[in-house]
Amino acid sequence: MTKFSIVLFSFLSFQVFSQGTNELRNQLQQIISSKSATLGVSVKGIENKDTLSINGNLKMPMMSVFKFHIALAVLHKVDEGKLNLTQEIFIKKKDLKEDTWSPMKVDYPEGNVNLTLDKILRYTVSHSDNNGCDILINLVGGTNYIQKFINDQGIKDFVIKVNEDQMKTWKNLYVNTTTPIATTELLEKFFKGEILKQETTKYLYQIMVETSRGLTWMKAGLPENTELAHRTGISGTNDANLRVAMNDIGIVKLPNGKHFILSVYLKDITEKREDTEKIIADVTKAVWDYFIR
């Protein structure tokens, strides 16, 4: 191939890429255009480096998305030998708060039971257990440790100050924030093994694949049996039918074995829950179709 042919090929490839991302951007904006919610989205192809964002640097309330960040901090201590997945942790009855989402509380209503760290992580990451989340935060030394750990990974647009129990207060739902781009950067570092050791990276990826929450969100926008490692987050609504946030972040495996990262955040929502779920599903489908093309 001549030098001219290489330049021409590169130029044409750039044109196709530019047209494709512009088309995708227009599709995403159209999905949200008539909706009462603010969308923040970041997309990145891990292997081919395609990127796109809408409100990518907008600070968004995380809700239970932060359980991914917490799991990273916990597993880092496993890598250091300070914790072990097989070690047992005594769960007191008072650790299992009422009036919160907690499959652990359903399974062990009286508490006073020893559970392995592995089991608590699975409750928290795969099933979004709020009590498990706060147990893990306390285990690593509180939100300050998690804040510093994530910042140390080069992720500056990240704030964690309150736990799940403290988020029962409405104003605290807006405290823990990050941005779509920061989320995508962290997911990429995680996937590439730049944060945890190989074994713990595979472990966390797998329990994210096993997520049982949000089946009608990102997962609904993908073909059946598509591999998706993700973490969801949602708030309740107030008397004015305002929902603080609904989010889904994840890594999607394509049929060709490549992957893309998608971080979808919605905040200040007055749409019905099922309509908001459909926004996330429609965004996911549009991104999937872009990478398939």
Backbone torsions as a table, in degrees:
resi	resn	phi	psi	omega
1	MET	NA	131.6	-179.2
2	THR	-75.7	164.8	178.4
3	LYS	-59.4	-40.2	178.9
4	PHE	-62.8	-41.9	-179.7
5	SER	-62.8	-39.6	179.5
6	ILE	-64.4	-44.8	179.4
7	VAL	-62.4	-44.8	179.8
8	LEU	-62.5	-44.0	179.0
9	PHE	-60.7	-44.6	-179.8
10	SER	-63.1	-40.6	-179.7
11	PHE	-64.9	-45.2	179.8
12	LEU	-65.3	-38.7	178.0
13	SER	-62.5	-41.3	178.3
14	PHE	-63.7	-41.4	179.9
15	GLN	-60.9	-46.4	-179.6
16	VAL	-61.9	-44.5	179.0
17	PHE	-60.7	-46.5	-178.4
18	SER	-62.7	-44.3	179.3
19	GLN	-63.3	-39.8	-178.3
20	GLY	-66.3	-44.0	-179.6
21	THR	-69.4	-35.0	176.3
22	ASN	-63.9	-40.2	177.7
23	GLU	-64.1	-43.0	178.5
24	LEU	-63.7	-43.6	178.5
25	ARG	-58.0	-44.4	179.3
26	ASN	-62.9	-40.5	178.1
27	GLN	-61.4	-45.8	-178.8
28	LEU	-65.0	-40.6	179.0
29	GLN	-66.7	-34.0	178.1
30	GLN	-68.5	-37.4	179.3
31	ILE	-59.1	-39.2	-174.1
32	ILE	-96.4	-11.1	-168.5
33	SER	-55.9	-38.5	-176.3
34	SER	-101.1	9.5	-174.9
35	LYS	-98.9	147.8	177.6
36	SER	-91.5	80.0	-179.6
37	ALA	-171.3	156.3	174.9
38	THR	-103.7	125.6	-178.0
39	LEU	-100.4	134.7	168.1
40	GLY	-126.7	126.1	-176.9
41	VAL	-140.7	142.8	174.5
42	SER	-135.2	133.2	-178.2
43	VAL	-126.1	138.7	173.8
44	LYS	-150.4	129.2	170.6
45	GLY	-80.6	123.0	-174.4
46	ILE	-66.9	-44.1	-176.9
47	GLU	-87.0	-37.2	-175.9
48	ASN	-99.9	-4.1	171.4
49	LYS	70.2	8.2	174.3
50	ASP	-57.9	134.4	179.3
51	THR	-134.5	151.3	175.9
52	LEU	-160.9	143.5	173.4
53	SER	-147.6	151.2	171.6
54	ILE	-128.2	122.3	-173.0
55	ASN	53.1	40.2	-173.7
56	GLY	-65.4	-24.9	-179.6
57	ASN	-105.8	14.5	179.2
58	LEU	-80.9	131.1	178.5
59	LYS	-70.9	124.8	-175.7
60	MET	-123.6	138.7	174.9
61	PRO	-62.9	132.0	-173.5
62	MET	-81.7	-35.5	-168.7
63	MET	54.7	-139.3	-173.9
64	SER	-74.8	-1.6	171.6
65	VAL	-55.8	-31.3	-177.0
66	PHE	-67.0	-8.1	175.9
67	LYS	-68.4	-24.0	172.3
68	PHE	-66.8	-46.2	179.5
69	HIS	-63.0	-41.0	179.0
70	ILE	-63.7	-42.7	179.1
71	ALA	-62.0	-38.4	176.6
72	LEU	-59.6	-44.2	-178.9
73	ALA	-65.9	-40.6	178.8
74	VAL	-64.5	-46.6	-176.7
75	LEU	-71.0	-24.3	172.8
76	HIS	-63.2	-39.4	177.1
77	LYS	-68.3	-30.5	173.3
78	VAL	-64.7	-44.5	178.2
79	ASP	-59.7	-34.8	180.0
80	GLU	-78.0	-10.1	-177.8
81	GLY	84.4	8.1	180.0
82	LYS	-85.0	-21.0	174.8
83	LEU	-133.5	163.0	179.7
84	ASN	-140.0	136.9	-177.7
85	LEU	-61.5	-26.2	-177.8
86	THR	-91.2	-6.7	-179.0
87	GLN	-68.7	146.4	-178.9
88	GLU	-96.1	140.2	179.6
89	ILE	-121.3	130.0	-177.9
90	PHE	-80.1	121.5	-179.5
91	ILE	-101.2	111.2	179.2
92	LYS	-77.4	159.1	178.1
93	LYS	-59.9	-36.8	-178.0
94	LYS	-70.2	-16.9	176.8
95	ASP	-72.4	-20.7	-176.4
96	LEU	-99.3	86.0	-175.7
97	LYS	-66.7	149.8	175.5
98	GLU	-82.0	169.5	173.0
99	ASP	54.4	44.5	175.2
100	THR	-151.2	159.4	179.9
101	TRP	-72.0	116.6	-176.7
102	SER	-158.0	91.2	172.3
103	PRO	-57.5	-29.5	177.0
104	MET	-61.8	-41.8	178.4
105	LYS	-64.5	-37.3	177.9
106	VAL	-65.2	-42.4	-177.3
107	ASP	-75.4	-31.7	-177.4
108	TYR	-132.8	68.6	-173.0
109	PRO	-60.4	-27.2	-178.8
110	GLU	-95.3	-4.5	-179.2
111	GLY	60.5	-143.7	-179.6
112	ASN	49.7	53.6	-176.1
113	VAL	-140.3	147.9	175.0
114	ASN	-91.2	124.8	176.2
115	LEU	-125.3	142.0	178.3
116	THR	-70.0	157.0	175.8
117	LEU	-59.6	-38.4	176.8
118	ASP	-55.7	-45.8	-177.3
119	LYS	-67.6	-39.7	179.3
120	ILE	-65.8	-40.3	176.7
121	LEU	-62.7	-40.6	179.2
122	ARG	-66.4	-42.1	174.7
123	TYR	-57.4	-44.4	-172.5
124	THR	-75.8	-47.5	-174.9
125	VAL	-83.5	-47.8	-176.1
126	SER	-77.3	-30.9	-173.2
127	HIS	-123.0	6.9	173.2
128	SER	57.9	38.8	-178.4
129	ASP	-69.2	122.0	-177.8
130	ASN	-73.4	-36.4	176.8
131	ASN	-67.2	-41.8	176.9
132	GLY	-59.9	-39.2	178.9
133	CYS	-57.5	-49.6	-176.7
134	ASP	-70.5	-31.0	174.5
135	ILE	-62.6	-42.4	179.7
136	LEU	-68.1	-39.6	177.5
137	ILE	-59.1	-45.3	179.4
138	ASN	-65.5	-35.3	-176.7
139	LEU	-63.0	-37.4	-177.5
140	VAL	-90.5	-4.4	176.4
141	GLY	109.8	13.4	174.3
142	GLY	101.0	177.2	-175.6
143	THR	-66.7	-29.4	179.9
144	ASN	-61.4	-38.8	178.9
145	TYR	-65.6	-42.8	-178.9
146	ILE	-65.8	-41.6	177.0
147	GLN	-55.9	-49.7	-178.5
148	LYS	-65.1	-41.3	-178.7
149	PHE	-61.9	-46.1	179.8
150	ILE	-66.5	-41.4	176.4
151	ASN	-59.6	-37.9	-179.9
152	ASP	-65.6	-17.8	176.6
153	GLN	-83.9	3.6	-179.4
154	GLY	91.0	7.9	-179.4
155	ILE	-98.8	106.3	-175.5
156	LYS	-94.9	-29.9	-180.0
157	ASP	-83.9	71.8	-178.0
158	PHE	-154.9	128.4	177.9
159	VAL	-133.7	125.7	171.6
160	ILE	-132.5	118.5	-179.5
161	LYS	-130.1	-21.5	-176.5
162	VAL	-126.4	152.5	178.1
163	ASN	-96.3	-175.6	-177.1
164	GLU	-64.5	-41.5	-179.3
165	ASP	-62.9	-39.1	179.2
166	GLN	-70.3	-22.8	178.6
167	MET	-78.4	5.3	171.1
168	LYS	-70.5	-18.2	174.8
169	THR	-86.7	127.9	-172.1
170	TRP	-53.5	-47.8	-176.4
171	LYS	-63.3	-27.6	-179.7
172	ASN	-73.6	-13.7	177.9
173	LEU	-65.8	-21.3	-178.6
174	TYR	-95.4	0.2	-171.9
175	VAL	-78.2	-52.0	-178.2
176	ASN	-78.0	116.0	-175.3
177	THR	-135.1	160.3	167.9
178	THR	-155.4	-174.8	177.5
179	THR	-119.1	157.4	176.6
180	PRO	-56.9	-42.7	-178.9
181	ILE	-66.0	-42.5	178.7
182	ALA	-61.4	-37.7	178.6
183	THR	-64.1	-46.5	179.9
184	THR	-62.6	-40.3	177.6
185	GLU	-61.2	-42.5	-179.4
186	LEU	-68.1	-41.8	178.0
187	LEU	-61.6	-39.1	179.3
188	GLU	-67.0	-44.6	178.2
189	LYS	-60.1	-42.4	177.9
190	PHE	-61.1	-50.1	-176.6
191	PHE	-61.6	-36.8	-178.4
192	LYS	-80.6	0.9	177.9
193	GLY	76.2	25.7	-178.0
194	GLU	-91.6	-3.7	-178.8
195	ILE	-114.4	-48.1	-179.0
196	LEU	-113.7	166.1	173.5
197	LYS	-68.5	165.9	-174.7
198	GLN	-57.7	-44.4	-176.2
199	GLU	-65.8	-44.6	-178.9
200	THR	-73.6	-29.7	174.5
201	THR	-62.5	-47.9	178.7
202	LYS	-62.2	-39.2	-179.4
203	TYR	-61.8	-51.3	-178.2
204	LEU	-65.7	-40.4	177.8
205	TYR	-57.1	-44.4	-176.7
206	GLN	-66.8	-41.4	-179.0
207	ILE	-73.2	-19.3	171.5
208	MET	-75.7	-35.1	173.7
209	VAL	-61.5	-34.0	-177.3
210	GLU	-83.9	9.1	179.1
211	THR	-54.2	128.5	-178.4
212	SER	-98.5	-4.3	-177.8
213	ARG	-96.6	157.2	174.4
214	GLY	66.6	35.6	-177.8
215	LEU	-67.1	-21.5	179.1
216	THR	-102.8	15.5	179.9
217	TRP	-103.7	-115.6	-178.6
218	MET	-57.9	-42.5	-176.7
219	LYS	-59.9	-33.8	-178.4
220	ALA	-70.7	-16.8	178.5
221	GLY	-90.3	1.1	-178.2
222	LEU	-111.6	153.3	174.9
223	PRO	-59.1	150.8	-179.5
224	GLU	-57.2	140.6	178.2
225	ASN	72.1	11.6	173.5
226	THR	-69.4	136.4	179.1
227	GLU	-75.8	121.6	179.9
228	LEU	-134.7	118.6	173.9
229	ALA	-102.2	110.3	-171.4
230	HIS	-144.8	170.0	178.7
231	ARG	-141.6	130.5	-176.3
232	THR	-105.8	168.3	174.6
233	GLY	-160.1	137.0	-179.4
234	ILE	-151.3	143.8	173.3
235	SER	-103.2	169.8	170.5
236	GLY	-81.3	-169.1	178.0
237	THR	-119.1	156.5	175.8
238	ASN	-95.7	-171.0	-176.7
239	ASP	-66.6	-20.4	178.3
240	ALA	-91.5	11.2	-179.9
241	ASN	65.4	27.0	176.8
242	LEU	-91.4	125.8	173.5
243	ARG	-103.8	126.6	-177.2
244	VAL	-62.0	-45.7	-175.2
245	ALA	-163.2	154.1	166.9
246	MET	-144.0	123.1	-171.9
247	ASN	-135.2	154.1	172.2
248	ASP	-150.1	126.3	-179.9
249	ILE	-127.1	142.8	-179.0
250	GLY	-172.6	175.7	177.5
251	ILE	-118.0	125.1	-175.8
252	VAL	-110.4	132.8	176.5
253	LYS	-95.3	126.1	179.9
254	LEU	-85.5	161.9	179.6
255	PRO	-58.2	-26.8	-180.0
256	ASN	-85.1	4.8	178.1
257	GLY	90.3	-8.8	176.2
258	LYS	-81.7	175.4	-175.0
259	HIS	-137.7	152.1	167.3
260	PHE	-131.4	152.4	177.5
261	ILE	-103.1	137.7	177.2
262	LEU	-134.6	122.9	177.0
263	SER	-118.1	112.9	-177.2
264	VAL	-116.8	121.6	177.0
265	TYR	-124.0	135.1	173.3
266	LEU	-126.9	134.0	179.2
267	LYS	-135.7	161.8	179.5
268	ASP	50.7	62.5	-172.0
269	ILE	-102.1	135.0	171.3
270	THR	-121.4	8.1	174.3
271	GLU	-72.4	160.1	172.5
272	LYS	-63.8	153.4	-177.1
273	ARG	-57.5	-45.8	-177.0
274	GLU	-64.8	-32.0	177.7
275	ASP	-71.4	-34.9	177.9
276	THR	-69.9	-39.8	175.8
277	GLU	-59.1	-39.6	-179.2
278	LYS	-66.8	-32.4	176.1
279	ILE	-58.9	-47.8	-179.4
280	ILE	-63.7	-42.0	179.1
281	ALA	-64.0	-41.5	-179.0
282	ASP	-68.0	-39.3	176.1
283	VAL	-61.4	-44.8	-178.9
284	THR	-62.5	-43.6	-179.9
285	LYS	-62.9	-41.6	179.6
286	ALA	-62.6	-40.2	179.8
287	VAL	-69.8	-42.2	176.5
288	TRP	-56.6	-48.9	-178.4
289	ASP	-61.6	-37.2	178.1
290	TYR	-61.2	-47.0	-177.9
291	PHE	-72.9	-29.8	176.5
292	ILE	-67.9	-38.4	178.1
293	ARG	-67.4	NA	NA
